Amino acid sequence: MKVEFNTEEVHEMFDAIVDQLVELKLDRSDRATLRRWRADEVKAGSPAIAILTEKVNATLQRQHERAEVSPIKKPDWAT
């Protein structure tokens, strides 16, 4: 099974995370910096989102492969 996010989905996840960060009790200037960073550098079609999408999909695939059960099982009596 392969699950893969597209850039719009990753951008929505990114926006949700940044929204949560902005809601924290941070200094006013820090919240403004986060908002500017999101608005100026991390737009939906930006190279940063494309890189983030690749990294999210690679990590998700790695985690899935790690979680798969091995077809070779050790018998209970052998432990």
C-alpha positions as CSV (number, residue, x, y, z in Angstrom):
1,M,0.0,0.0,0.0
2,K,1.3,3.5,-0.9
3,V,-0.1,6.7,0.6
4,E,1.2,9.9,-0.9
5,F,0.2,13.5,-0.2
6,N,0.1,16.1,-2.9
7,T,1.5,19.7,-2.4
8,E,-2.0,21.1,-1.6
9,E,-2.5,18.6,1.2
10,V,0.9,19.2,2.7
11,H,0.4,23.0,2.5
12,E,-2.9,22.6,4.4
13,M,-1.1,20.6,7.1
14,F,1.6,23.2,7.2
15,D,-1.0,26.0,7.6
16,A,-2.7,24.1,10.4
17,I,0.5,23.7,12.3
18,V,1.5,27.3,11.8
19,D,-1.9,28.4,13.0
20,Q,-1.5,26.4,16.2
21,L,2.0,28.0,16.7
22,V,0.5,31.5,16.2
23,E,-2.1,30.8,18.8
24,L,0.5,30.0,21.5
25,K,1.4,32.6,24.0
26,L,4.4,33.9,22.0
27,D,5.8,37.4,21.9
28,R,3.9,39.6,19.4
29,S,6.9,40.0,17.2
30,D,7.5,36.2,17.1
31,R,3.9,35.6,15.9
32,A,4.3,38.3,13.3
33,T,7.5,36.7,12.1
34,L,5.7,33.3,11.7
35,R,2.9,35.0,9.8
36,R,5.3,36.8,7.5
37,W,7.4,33.7,6.9
38,R,4.2,31.7,5.9
39,A,3.0,34.5,3.7
40,D,6.3,35.4,2.0
41,E,8.3,32.2,1.7
42,V,6.0,29.2,2.1
43,K,3.3,29.6,-0.5
44,A,1.3,26.7,-2.0
45,G,3.4,26.5,-5.1
46,S,6.7,27.4,-3.6
47,P,9.9,25.2,-3.8
48,A,9.8,25.0,0.0
49,I,6.4,23.2,-0.1
50,A,7.6,20.9,-2.9
51,I,10.6,19.9,-0.7
52,L,8.4,19.5,2.3
53,T,6.0,17.3,0.3
54,E,8.9,15.1,-0.8
55,K,10.1,14.7,2.8
56,V,6.7,14.0,4.2
57,N,6.0,11.3,1.6
58,A,9.5,9.8,2.1
59,T,9.0,9.7,5.9
60,L,5.5,8.2,5.6
61,Q,6.7,5.5,3.2
62,R,9.7,4.7,5.6
63,Q,7.3,4.4,8.6
64,H,5.0,2.2,6.6
65,E,7.8,-0.1,5.5
66,R,9.1,-0.3,9.1
67,A,5.6,-1.2,10.4
68,E,5.0,-4.0,8.0
69,V,5.0,-7.4,9.6
70,S,7.8,-9.7,8.5
71,P,6.5,-12.8,6.7
72,I,9.2,-14.9,8.5
73,K,8.0,-15.6,12.0
74,K,9.9,-17.2,14.8
75,P,8.0,-20.0,16.5
76,D,7.0,-19.3,20.1
77,W,9.0,-22.3,21.4
78,A,12.2,-21.0,19.9
79,T,12.5,-18.0,22.2
